[in-house]
């Protein structure tokens, strides 16, 4: 993988901003990035292996709860006979092999941005290929944000279908409790979202061992049932899947809408790569998760061949009667873990979007002093809780939810394939026809899954699509609005050189002792707050710092590369703080840890004053966005959390000055 130079986004005076996702950027420094560099972890390989089981495989690991049942009893029901069972099992097996084992583990996980994965990492990597390809930047920007938007649709359905499908096991283990399935599900979800503010450090340490036990039990139950009908092993041959589709025609093709449920959660392998590293995730997949899932699916197939009535709930009926109630309890824990992983992923995705300037600031709490990746966003948590509970009340069964599940997932998978193909062509230099044929096969599979899932739109599949579209509009509106605000601010700003010439020689200014820090998104311009302070108060502090916060297109920026300072003369300093899009933007801590020699002034917390601009967005008739989007942007700007909170500035050291900006 070649080394390259990444562009950057900047944080505005009071709201994250950028000159545009693909516009001109201020290149303050060049930071070479080794894209093959593995993430730095102090944890042992064993702990990473176990941890990956709990976080990465929660979603795909609970898919056996409902997948096979939906294949035969879902929106496109099938007769339980030898040909259909072997055909469905073959499709499930080869889907898992092609999509997860080969596409994600072998190919996609090679596309790492300093060890990190996900759509934003792919977007960052593809920046290096944009030279001479003017059509590429807007394309990859749109694809990456579309994938992120679809993720939010998925993150609401996953907790609902996972927990509900587990608690529905009571209908088998304790039929007298059937009427309590919905209330118990809602109770579990309420508790799950309520404990988010406490963090998952303690509970998270239990996730791995619980999921390890879960996968072992899946394998044991599968082997136990395969022994009664070993002929299901014939489904390992792909011709059964092909013959199934050929024999059933359009009905066989539509069955893919249920088959895809077996690979939902596969995207998590790539998205969570930065937390555990590629090797632990891959080994956990090949040595435990993959065999356990295949054995479980084949065990369910053997069960319904032997006893077609078991189709009512083949997963729980695989277990002996005495083990069904404990299995419901364990399944409930496993689905809570799967839901927790999705919720944490939503927090992480939102934090990255805020850092990159695609969302306004939201109040973010760090729930662990040891792990900076563990965060809690109250607004998002409450919104997800309301939507997830509404889905449970609206759909009322995992089967109904499965009818809406999959369309957002398959859309994200298809986008990932397209972007990985671009990385392979433009950065890896793949020229081999066989390699392109393999990527083409991945895309054909993704398109087939997505097309088959389009039939779910009328059965509830519209929900994740509508939610994804809404999130996409919000993300793109905020980004475009910040571009317009940056342009308006730049037009009204004074260049630093002009400011120095006009102010430093003035005898009418008071120079009080202490240090004043003015946040600015434009490192070569004077921030509006400083101009207002001079206009109204005629003071210029002994030490005046023009502070710009730049968010790089890398997940983390090393401490030694985080601070750049320049003394402009007359006690005026220009300081740039760089963060990765997964770093915490704690300004006081960064300044306090920087050497005085590097900063150029002595950082004394109790003698520092931070000056911010509080913007009021005013709509105008100038070209930019439509009236509706301008109104939406203005509302988002008013709803944004304060810069003081976002940058961890001390409450009693902040001065805010109002400013109107026309867009």
C-alpha positions as CSV (number, residue, x, y, z in Angstrom):
1,X,0.0,0.0,0.0
2,X,1.5,3.3,-1.0
3,X,2.2,6.0,1.5
4,X,0.3,9.2,0.9
5,X,-0.8,12.6,2.2
6,X,-4.2,13.2,3.6
7,X,-6.3,16.3,3.4
8,X,-8.0,17.7,6.4
9,X,-11.2,19.2,7.8
10,X,-11.2,22.2,10.1
11,X,-13.3,23.0,13.1
12,X,-15.0,26.4,13.0
13,X,-15.2,29.1,15.7
14,X,-18.1,27.4,17.3
15,X,-19.4,24.7,14.9
16,X,-17.4,22.0,13.1
17,X,-16.8,23.2,9.6
18,X,-14.9,22.5,6.4
19,X,-14.4,24.2,3.1
20,X,-16.2,21.3,1.6
21,X,-15.6,17.6,1.4
22,X,-13.8,17.9,-1.9
23,X,-12.9,21.6,-2.0
24,X,-9.7,23.4,-1.4
25,X,-8.1,22.6,2.0
26,X,-5.5,24.5,4.0
27,X,-2.5,22.2,3.9
28,X,-0.7,23.1,7.1
29,X,1.5,20.1,7.1
30,X,1.9,16.8,5.4
31,X,1.5,13.7,7.5
32,X,2.6,10.5,5.8
33,X,0.3,7.7,6.6
34,X,1.3,4.0,6.6
35,X,-2.0,2.4,5.7
36,X,-0.7,-1.1,6.6
37,X,0.2,-0.1,10.1
38,X,-1.7,-2.2,12.6
39,X,-3.5,-0.6,15.4
40,X,-1.6,-0.2,18.6
41,X,-3.0,-2.4,21.4
42,X,-1.5,-3.3,24.8
43,X,-4.0,-6.1,25.2
44,X,-2.8,-9.7,24.7
45,X,-3.7,-11.6,21.6
46,X,-6.0,-13.8,23.7
47,X,-8.0,-10.9,25.1
48,X,-8.3,-9.4,21.6
49,X,-9.6,-12.8,20.3
50,X,-12.2,-13.1,23.1
51,X,-13.1,-9.4,22.9
52,X,-13.7,-9.7,19.2
53,X,-16.2,-12.5,19.8
54,X,-18.2,-10.2,22.1
55,X,-18.2,-7.0,20.0
56,X,-17.7,-8.0,16.4
57,X,-19.8,-11.2,16.1
58,X,-22.8,-10.4,18.3
59,X,-25.0,-9.5,15.3
60,X,-24.2,-12.3,12.9
61,X,-23.9,-14.7,15.8
62,X,-27.6,-14.2,16.7
63,X,-28.9,-14.6,13.1
64,X,-29.6,-18.3,13.6
65,X,-32.4,-17.3,15.9
66,X,-34.6,-16.3,13.0
67,X,-32.9,-16.9,9.6
68,X,-34.0,-20.4,8.7
69,X,-37.5,-19.9,10.0
70,X,-37.9,-16.9,7.7
71,X,-36.5,-18.8,4.7
72,X,-39.4,-21.3,5.0
73,X,-42.2,-19.4,6.8
74,X,-41.5,-15.7,5.9
75,X,-43.0,-13.5,3.2
76,X,-42.1,-16.1,0.5
77,X,-42.9,-19.5,2.2
78,X,-41.5,-22.8,1.0
79,X,-42.6,-26.4,1.5
80,X,-40.4,-28.4,3.8
81,X,-38.9,-31.1,1.6
82,X,-35.5,-32.5,0.9
83,X,-34.8,-30.3,-2.2
84,X,-35.8,-27.1,-0.6
85,X,-34.0,-27.7,2.7
86,X,-30.8,-28.7,0.9
87,X,-31.1,-25.7,-1.5
88,X,-31.6,-23.1,1.3
89,X,-28.8,-24.6,3.4
90,X,-26.5,-24.5,0.3
91,X,-27.4,-20.8,-0.3
92,X,-26.8,-19.9,3.3
93,X,-23.5,-21.8,3.4
94,X,-22.1,-20.2,0.2
95,X,-23.4,-16.8,1.0
96,X,-21.5,-16.9,4.3
97,X,-18.4,-18.2,2.5
98,X,-18.5,-15.6,-0.3
99,X,-19.6,-12.5,1.6
100,X,-18.0,-12.9,5.0
101,X,-15.1,-15.4,4.6
102,X,-13.7,-14.1,1.3
103,X,-15.1,-10.6,0.6
104,X,-14.7,-9.2,4.1
105,X,-12.1,-11.2,5.9
106,X,-9.7,-11.8,3.0
107,X,-10.2,-8.8,0.7
108,X,-12.0,-5.9,2.4
109,X,-10.0,-6.0,5.6
110,X,-6.9,-5.3,3.6
111,X,-8.2,-1.8,3.0
112,X,-7.2,-0.3,6.4
113,X,-6.6,3.3,7.2
114,X,-3.9,3.0,9.9
115,X,-5.7,-0.1,11.1
116,X,-9.2,1.3,11.0
117,X,-12.0,0.2,8.8
118,X,-15.5,1.3,7.7
119,X,-16.9,3.5,5.0
120,X,-15.1,6.6,6.3
121,X,-11.8,4.8,6.2
122,X,-12.4,3.9,2.6
123,X,-13.3,7.5,1.8
124,X,-10.0,8.6,3.4
125,X,-8.0,6.1,1.4
126,X,-9.6,7.0,-1.9
127,X,-8.6,10.7,-1.4
128,X,-5.2,9.6,-2.7
129,X,-6.6,8.5,-6.0
130,X,-8.5,11.7,-6.8
131,X,-5.6,13.4,-8.7
132,X,-6.5,13.5,-12.4
133,X,-10.0,12.0,-11.7
134,X,-12.3,15.0,-11.0
135,X,-15.3,12.7,-11.1
136,X,-14.0,10.5,-8.2
137,X,-14.2,12.8,-5.1
138,X,-18.0,13.6,-5.3
139,X,-18.7,10.0,-6.1
140,X,-16.8,8.5,-3.2
141,X,-18.1,11.2,-0.8
142,X,-21.7,10.4,-1.8
143,X,-21.2,6.6,-1.5
144,X,-19.5,6.9,1.9
145,X,-22.1,9.1,3.4
146,X,-24.9,6.9,1.9
147,X,-23.4,3.9,3.6
148,X,-23.2,5.7,6.9
149,X,-26.8,6.9,6.6
150,X,-28.0,3.3,5.8
151,X,-26.2,2.1,8.9
152,X,-28.5,4.2,11.1
153,X,-31.5,2.4,9.6
154,X,-29.9,-0.9,10.4
155,X,-29.0,0.2,13.9
156,X,-32.6,0.6,14.8
157,X,-33.9,-2.7,13.5
158,X,-31.1,-4.9,14.8
159,X,-31.9,-4.4,18.6
160,X,-35.6,-4.9,18.0
161,X,-35.4,-8.1,15.9
162,X,-32.5,-9.6,18.0
163,X,-34.1,-9.2,21.4
164,X,-37.6,-10.0,20.3
165,X,-36.5,-13.2,18.5
166,X,-34.8,-14.4,21.7
167,X,-37.7,-13.7,24.0
168,X,-40.1,-15.4,21.5
169,X,-38.3,-18.6,22.7
170,X,-40.7,-18.4,25.7
171,X,-43.5,-19.5,23.3
172,X,-41.6,-22.8,23.0
173,X,-40.0,-23.1,26.5
174,X,-42.9,-21.7,28.5
175,X,-46.1,-21.3,26.4
176,X,-47.9,-19.8,29.4
177,X,-45.7,-16.7,29.1
178,X,-46.5,-16.1,25.4
179,X,-48.6,-12.9,26.2
180,X,-45.6,-11.4,28.0
181,X,-43.2,-11.6,25.1
182,X,-43.7,-8.0,24.0
183,X,-43.6,-6.5,27.5
184,X,-40.5,-8.4,28.4
185,X,-38.8,-7.4,25.2
186,X,-39.6,-3.7,25.8
187,X,-38.4,-4.0,29.4
188,X,-35.1,-5.4,28.3
189,X,-34.7,-2.7,25.7
190,X,-35.5,0.1,28.2
191,X,-32.9,-1.3,30.6
192,X,-30.4,-1.6,27.7
193,X,-30.7,2.0,26.7
194,X,-30.8,3.2,30.3
195,X,-27.5,1.7,31.2
196,X,-25.7,3.3,28.2
197,X,-24.8,6.3,30.3
198,X,-22.9,4.1,32.8
199,X,-20.6,2.8,30.0
200,X,-19.9,-0.7,29.0
201,X,-16.4,-1.2,30.4
202,X,-17.6,-3.7,33.1
203,X,-20.3,-5.4,31.2
204,X,-18.1,-5.5,28.1
205,X,-15.5,-7.6,29.9
206,X,-18.2,-10.3,30.0
207,X,-19.3,-10.1,26.4
208,X,-16.5,-12.2,25.0
209,X,-16.8,-15.2,27.3
210,X,-20.6,-15.2,27.0
211,X,-20.4,-15.2,23.2
212,X,-17.7,-17.9,23.3
213,X,-20.1,-20.1,25.3
214,X,-22.9,-19.1,22.9
215,X,-21.0,-20.3,19.8
216,X,-19.9,-23.5,21.5
217,X,-23.6,-24.3,22.3
218,X,-24.6,-23.5,18.7
219,X,-22.1,-26.0,17.5
220,X,-23.1,-28.7,20.0
221,X,-26.8,-28.3,19.2
222,X,-26.0,-28.4,15.5
223,X,-23.9,-31.6,15.7
224,X,-26.6,-33.3,17.9
225,X,-29.3,-32.7,15.3
226,X,-27.1,-33.4,12.2
227,X,-26.5,-36.8,13.6
228,X,-30.2,-37.6,13.2
229,X,-30.2,-36.5,9.5
230,X,-26.6,-36.4,8.2
231,X,-27.8,-36.1,4.6
232,X,-28.1,-32.3,5.1
233,X,-24.3,-32.2,4.7
234,X,-24.8,-32.7,1.0
235,X,-25.8,-29.0,1.0
236,X,-22.1,-28.2,1.1
237,X,-22.2,-28.6,-2.6
238,X,-23.1,-25.4,-4.4
239,X,-25.2,-27.2,-7.0
240,X,-28.1,-27.6,-4.6
241,X,-28.3,-23.8,-4.2
242,X,-28.2,-23.3,-8.0
243,X,-30.7,-26.0,-8.7
244,X,-33.0,-24.5,-6.0
245,X,-33.0,-21.1,-7.8
246,X,-33.3,-22.7,-11.2
247,X,-36.2,-24.9,-10.1
248,X,-38.2,-22.1,-8.3
249,X,-37.4,-19.3,-10.7
250,X,-38.5,-15.9,-9.4
251,X,-39.6,-17.6,-6.1
252,X,-36.1,-19.0,-5.6
253,X,-34.5,-15.6,-6.3
254,X,-36.8,-13.9,-3.8
255,X,-35.8,-16.5,-1.2
256,X,-32.4,-14.6,-1.1
257,X,-34.2,-11.8,0.8
258,X,-34.4,-14.3,3.8
259,X,-31.0,-16.0,3.1
260,X,-29.2,-12.7,3.4
261,X,-30.3,-12.6,7.1
262,X,-27.5,-15.1,7.7
263,X,-24.8,-12.6,6.7
264,X,-26.2,-9.4,8.4
265,X,-23.5,-8.3,10.7
266,X,-20.7,-9.2,8.3
267,X,-20.0,-5.5,7.9
268,X,-19.0,-5.3,11.6
269,X,-15.9,-7.3,10.9
270,X,-14.5,-4.5,8.8
271,X,-16.0,-1.6,10.8
272,X,-14.6,-2.8,14.1
273,X,-11.2,-3.8,12.8
274,X,-9.5,-0.9,14.5
275,X,-10.6,-2.1,17.9
276,X,-9.1,-5.5,17.7
277,X,-6.9,-5.8,14.6
278,X,-7.4,-7.9,11.5
279,X,-5.7,-11.1,12.8
280,X,-7.8,-11.7,16.0
281,X,-11.0,-11.0,14.1
282,X,-10.1,-13.4,11.2
283,X,-8.9,-16.2,13.5
284,X,-12.1,-15.9,15.7
285,X,-14.1,-16.2,12.5
286,X,-12.4,-19.2,11.0
287,X,-11.7,-21.2,14.2
288,X,-15.0,-20.7,16.1
289,X,-17.7,-18.4,14.6
290,X,-17.9,-19.9,11.1
291,X,-17.9,-23.6,12.1
292,X,-20.5,-22.8,14.9
293,X,-22.8,-21.0,12.5
294,X,-22.6,-23.6,9.8
295,X,-23.3,-26.4,12.2
296,X,-26.2,-24.6,13.7
297,X,-27.9,-23.9,10.4
298,X,-27.3,-27.4,9.2
299,X,-28.6,-28.7,12.5
300,X,-31.8,-26.7,12.1
301,X,-32.2,-28.1,8.6
302,X,-31.8,-31.6,9.8
303,X,-34.4,-31.0,12.5
304,X,-37.1,-29.7,10.2
305,X,-36.4,-32.6,7.7
306,X,-37.0,-35.0,10.6
307,X,-39.9,-33.1,12.0
308,X,-41.5,-30.5,9.8
309,X,-43.6,-29.2,12.7
310,X,-40.4,-27.9,14.3
311,X,-40.4,-25.1,11.7
312,X,-42.5,-23.1,14.3
313,X,-39.2,-22.3,16.0
314,X,-36.4,-24.5,14.8
315,X,-33.6,-22.8,16.8
316,X,-35.1,-23.4,20.3
317,X,-36.6,-26.8,19.3
318,X,-33.0,-28.0,18.5
319,X,-32.4,-28.1,22.3
320,X,-33.6,-30.8,24.6
321,X,-36.8,-29.8,26.5
322,X,-34.9,-29.4,29.8
323,X,-32.4,-26.9,28.2
324,X,-34.9,-24.7,26.3
325,X,-35.6,-22.3,29.2
326,X,-31.9,-21.8,30.0
327,X,-31.3,-21.4,26.2
328,X,-33.9,-18.6,26.1
329,X,-32.1,-16.8,28.9
330,X,-28.7,-17.2,27.2
331,X,-30.2,-16.1,23.9
332,X,-31.5,-13.0,25.6
333,X,-28.1,-12.1,26.9
334,X,-26.5,-12.8,23.4
335,X,-29.0,-10.5,21.7
336,X,-28.4,-7.8,24.3
337,X,-24.7,-8.1,23.4
338,X,-25.5,-7.9,19.7
339,X,-27.7,-4.8,20.3
340,X,-25.0,-3.2,22.5
341,X,-22.5,-3.6,19.7
342,X,-24.8,-1.9,17.2
343,X,-25.6,1.0,19.7
344,X,-21.9,1.5,20.4
345,X,-21.3,1.5,16.6
346,X,-24.0,4.2,16.2
347,X,-22.2,6.3,18.9
348,X,-18.9,5.9,17.2
349,X,-20.2,6.6,13.7
350,X,-21.9,9.8,15.0
351,X,-18.8,11.0,16.8
352,X,-16.8,10.5,13.6
353,X,-19.4,12.4,11.6
354,X,-19.2,15.3,14.0
355,X,-15.4,15.4,13.8
356,X,-15.5,15.3,10.0
357,X,-18.1,18.1,9.9
358,X,-21.1,16.1,8.7
359,X,-23.1,16.6,11.8
360,X,-23.5,19.4,14.3
361,X,-21.9,19.0,17.8
362,X,-23.9,16.9,20.2
363,X,-23.2,16.4,23.9
364,X,-20.8,13.5,24.2
365,X,-19.8,11.8,27.4
366,X,-16.7,9.6,27.8
367,X,-17.7,6.7,29.9
368,X,-14.2,5.2,30.5
369,X,-11.0,6.8,31.7
370,X,-9.1,4.0,30.1
371,X,-10.8,3.5,26.7
372,X,-11.4,6.7,24.8
373,X,-13.5,4.9,22.3
374,X,-16.2,4.3,24.9
375,X,-18.6,7.2,24.5
376,X,-22.2,8.0,25.2
377,X,-24.3,10.5,23.2
378,X,-27.5,11.2,25.2
379,X,-29.6,12.7,22.3
380,X,-28.8,9.8,20.0
381,X,-29.4,7.2,22.7
382,X,-32.8,8.6,23.5
383,X,-33.8,8.8,19.9
384,X,-32.7,5.2,19.2
385,X,-34.6,4.0,22.3
386,X,-37.8,5.6,21.1
387,X,-37.5,4.3,17.5
388,X,-36.5,0.7,18.6
389,X,-39.4,0.4,21.1
390,X,-41.8,1.8,18.5
391,X,-40.6,-0.8,16.0
392,X,-41.3,-3.6,18.5
393,X,-44.8,-2.2,19.2
394,X,-45.5,-1.7,15.6
395,X,-44.2,-5.0,14.1
396,X,-44.9,-7.2,17.2
397,X,-42.9,-10.2,16.0
398,X,-39.5,-11.0,14.8
399,X,-41.0,-12.5,11.6
400,X,-42.7,-9.1,10.8
401,X,-39.4,-7.3,11.6
402,X,-37.5,-9.7,9.3
403,X,-39.8,-8.6,6.5
404,X,-38.3,-5.1,6.9
405,X,-34.8,-6.2,7.7
406,X,-32.0,-6.6,5.2
407,X,-32.5,-3.8,2.6
408,X,-30.3,-1.3,4.4
409,X,-27.7,-4.0,5.2
410,X,-27.4,-5.1,1.6
411,X,-27.2,-1.5,0.4
412,X,-24.3,-0.9,2.7
413,X,-22.6,-4.1,1.5
414,X,-22.9,-3.1,-2.1
415,X,-21.4,0.3,-1.5
416,X,-18.5,-1.3,0.4
417,X,-17.8,-3.6,-2.6
418,X,-17.8,-0.7,-5.0
419,X,-15.4,1.4,-2.9
420,X,-13.1,-1.6,-2.2
421,X,-13.0,-2.2,-6.0
422,X,-11.9,1.4,-6.4
423,X,-9.2,0.9,-3.8
424,X,-8.0,-2.2,-5.5
425,X,-7.9,-0.5,-9.0
426,X,-6.5,2.9,-8.0
427,X,-4.3,2.1,-4.9
428,X,-3.4,-1.5,-4.9
429,X,-2.8,-1.6,-8.7
430,X,-4.7,-4.8,-9.3
431,X,-4.5,-5.6,-13.0
432,X,-5.3,-9.3,-12.9
433,X,-8.5,-10.2,-14.7
434,X,-9.2,-13.0,-12.1
435,X,-9.1,-10.4,-9.3
436,X,-11.6,-8.2,-11.1
437,X,-13.8,-11.2,-11.8
438,X,-13.8,-11.9,-8.1
439,X,-14.8,-8.3,-7.3
440,X,-17.4,-8.6,-10.0
441,X,-18.8,-11.7,-8.3
442,X,-19.0,-9.9,-5.0
443,X,-21.0,-7.1,-6.6
444,X,-23.3,-9.5,-8.4
445,X,-24.1,-11.2,-5.1
446,X,-24.6,-7.9,-3.3
447,X,-26.9,-6.6,-6.1
448,X,-28.8,-9.9,-6.1
449,X,-29.4,-9.7,-2.3
450,X,-30.4,-6.0,-2.6
451,X,-32.8,-6.6,-5.5
452,X,-34.4,-9.5,-3.7
453,X,-34.9,-7.4,-0.7
454,X,-36.7,-4.7,-2.7
455,X,-39.9,-6.8,-2.3
456,X,-39.7,-6.0,1.4
457,X,-40.4,-2.3,0.9
458,X,-44.2,-2.7,1.1
459,X,-43.8,-5.0,4.2
460,X,-41.8,-2.5,6.2
461,X,-38.6,-2.3,4.3
462,X,-39.5,1.4,3.6
463,X,-38.6,2.3,7.2
464,X,-34.8,1.8,7.0
465,X,-34.8,3.4,3.6
466,X,-36.7,6.4,4.7
467,X,-34.6,6.7,7.8
468,X,-31.4,6.4,5.7
469,X,-32.6,9.1,3.3
470,X,-33.4,11.4,6.2
471,X,-30.0,10.9,7.7
472,X,-28.3,11.4,4.3
473,X,-30.1,14.7,3.8
474,X,-29.1,15.8,7.3
475,X,-25.5,14.9,6.8
476,X,-25.2,16.5,3.4
477,X,-27.1,19.6,4.4
478,X,-24.9,20.2,7.4
479,X,-21.8,19.8,5.3
480,X,-22.9,22.1,2.6
481,X,-24.2,24.6,5.1
482,X,-20.8,24.7,6.8
483,X,-19.1,25.3,3.4
484,X,-21.4,28.3,2.9
485,X,-20.7,29.6,6.4
486,X,-17.0,29.2,5.9
487,X,-17.1,31.1,2.6
488,X,-19.1,33.9,4.2
489,X,-16.8,34.1,7.2
490,X,-13.7,34.1,4.9
491,X,-15.2,37.0,2.9
492,X,-15.8,39.1,6.0
493,X,-12.5,38.2,7.8
494,X,-9.3,40.2,7.9
495,X,-6.0,38.6,6.8
496,X,-3.5,38.2,9.6
497,X,-0.8,40.4,8.0
498,X,-3.2,43.3,7.6
499,X,-4.3,42.9,11.2
500,X,-0.7,42.9,12.5
501,X,0.1,46.1,10.5
502,X,-3.0,48.0,11.7
503,X,-3.1,46.9,15.4
504,X,0.4,46.3,16.7
505,X,1.5,49.9,16.3
506,X,-1.7,51.4,17.8
507,X,-1.4,53.3,21.0
508,X,-5.1,53.2,21.7
509,X,-5.2,49.5,22.7
510,X,-5.0,48.2,26.2
511,X,-2.7,45.1,26.6
512,X,-3.9,43.4,29.8
513,X,-1.9,40.5,31.3
514,X,-3.0,37.0,30.7
515,X,-3.7,34.8,27.7
516,X,-6.7,35.0,25.4
517,X,-7.4,32.1,23.1
518,X,-9.7,32.8,20.1
519,X,-11.0,29.8,18.2
520,X,-10.9,30.1,14.4
521,X,-11.6,27.8,11.5
522,X,-9.4,29.9,9.2
523,X,-5.7,29.7,10.2
524,X,-4.7,32.6,7.9
525,X,-7.5,35.0,9.0
526,X,-8.4,36.8,12.2
527,X,-11.4,35.3,14.0
528,X,-14.6,37.3,14.2
529,X,-14.6,37.1,18.0
530,X,-11.2,38.9,18.2
531,X,-12.5,41.7,15.9
532,X,-15.6,42.1,18.0
533,X,-13.5,42.2,21.2
534,X,-11.3,44.9,19.7
535,X,-14.3,46.9,18.4
536,X,-16.2,46.9,21.7
537,X,-13.5,46.6,24.4
538,X,-10.4,48.0,22.7
539,X,-8.2,45.4,24.4
540,X,-5.6,43.0,23.1
541,X,-4.3,40.5,25.7
542,X,-0.6,40.3,26.3
543,X,-0.7,36.8,24.9
544,X,-3.3,36.4,22.1
545,X,-3.6,32.9,20.6
546,X,-5.4,32.2,17.3
547,X,-6.4,28.6,17.7
548,X,-7.4,26.3,14.8
549,X,-8.5,22.8,15.3
550,X,-8.0,20.5,12.3
551,X,-9.5,17.1,12.0
552,X,-7.3,14.9,9.8
553,X,-8.7,12.1,7.6
554,X,-6.9,9.5,9.8
555,X,-8.4,7.9,12.9
556,X,-5.7,9.1,15.3
557,X,-2.9,11.7,15.2
558,X,0.2,10.9,17.4
559,X,0.8,13.3,20.3
560,X,4.1,14.5,18.9
561,X,2.3,15.7,15.7
562,X,-0.7,17.2,17.4
563,X,0.5,20.8,18.0
564,X,2.0,23.4,15.7
565,X,2.7,26.9,16.9
566,X,4.0,30.1,15.3
567,X,4.8,33.4,17.0
568,X,3.5,36.2,14.7
569,X,5.0,39.0,16.8
570,X,3.6,41.3,19.4
571,X,2.6,38.5,21.7
572,X,0.3,37.0,19.0
573,X,0.6,33.3,18.3
574,X,-1.0,31.1,15.7
575,X,-1.6,27.5,17.0
576,X,-3.0,24.5,15.2
577,X,-4.2,21.4,17.0
578,X,-4.6,18.3,14.9
579,X,-6.9,15.4,15.8
580,X,-7.9,12.2,14.1
581,X,-11.5,11.7,13.4
582,X,-11.6,9.2,16.3
583,X,-9.7,11.3,18.8
584,X,-11.2,13.3,21.7
585,X,-11.0,17.0,21.0
586,X,-10.0,18.0,24.5
587,X,-8.4,21.4,23.9
588,X,-7.3,22.2,27.5
589,X,-5.7,18.8,27.9
590,X,-3.8,19.1,24.6
591,X,-2.5,22.5,25.4
592,X,-1.5,21.5,29.0
593,X,0.5,18.5,27.7
594,X,2.3,20.6,25.0
595,X,5.8,21.9,26.0
596,X,6.0,25.6,26.6
597,X,8.8,25.9,24.2
598,X,6.6,24.4,21.5
599,X,3.6,26.6,22.3
600,X,5.6,29.8,22.6
601,X,3.7,30.9,25.7
602,X,3.1,29.5,29.2
603,X,-0.2,27.7,29.5
604,X,-1.6,28.5,32.9
605,X,-5.3,27.3,33.1
606,X,-6.5,29.9,35.6
607,X,-5.2,32.8,33.5
608,X,-6.6,31.6,30.2
609,X,-9.7,33.1,28.7
610,X,-11.4,31.4,25.7
611,X,-13.3,33.6,23.2
612,X,-15.9,32.0,20.9
613,X,-18.3,33.3,18.3
614,X,-21.9,32.3,18.7
615,X,-23.3,32.2,15.2
616,X,-26.8,33.1,14.2
617,X,-27.6,31.8,10.7
618,X,-29.6,34.2,8.6
619,X,-31.1,33.0,5.3
620,X,-30.5,35.1,2.2
621,X,-31.3,35.1,-1.5
622,X,-27.7,34.4,-2.4
623,X,-27.1,31.1,-4.3
624,X,-26.3,28.2,-2.0
625,X,-29.0,25.8,-0.9
626,X,-32.7,25.8,-1.3
627,X,-35.0,27.5,1.2
628,X,-36.0,24.2,2.9
629,X,-32.4,23.1,3.3
630,X,-31.3,26.5,4.6
631,X,-34.1,26.4,7.1
632,X,-33.0,22.8,8.1
633,X,-29.4,23.9,8.5
634,X,-30.4,26.9,10.6
635,X,-32.4,24.6,12.9
636,X,-29.5,22.2,13.2
637,X,-27.1,25.1,14.0
638,X,-29.5,26.3,16.8
639,X,-29.7,22.7,18.1
640,X,-25.9,22.1,18.2
641,X,-24.2,21.7,21.5
642,X,-21.9,24.6,22.6
643,X,-18.3,24.7,21.5
644,X,-17.4,24.9,25.2
645,X,-18.8,21.5,25.8
646,X,-17.5,19.9,22.6
647,X,-14.0,21.1,23.1
648,X,-14.1,20.5,26.9
649,X,-13.4,24.1,27.7
650,X,-13.8,25.2,31.4
651,X,-17.2,26.8,32.1
652,X,-15.8,29.8,33.9
653,X,-13.1,30.7,31.4
654,X,-15.3,31.1,28.3
655,X,-16.6,34.3,26.7
656,X,-19.1,34.1,23.8
657,X,-19.6,36.9,21.4
658,X,-22.6,37.0,19.0
659,X,-22.3,37.0,15.2
660,X,-24.7,36.9,12.3
661,X,-23.8,34.9,9.2
662,X,-25.8,35.1,6.0
663,X,-25.9,32.0,3.8
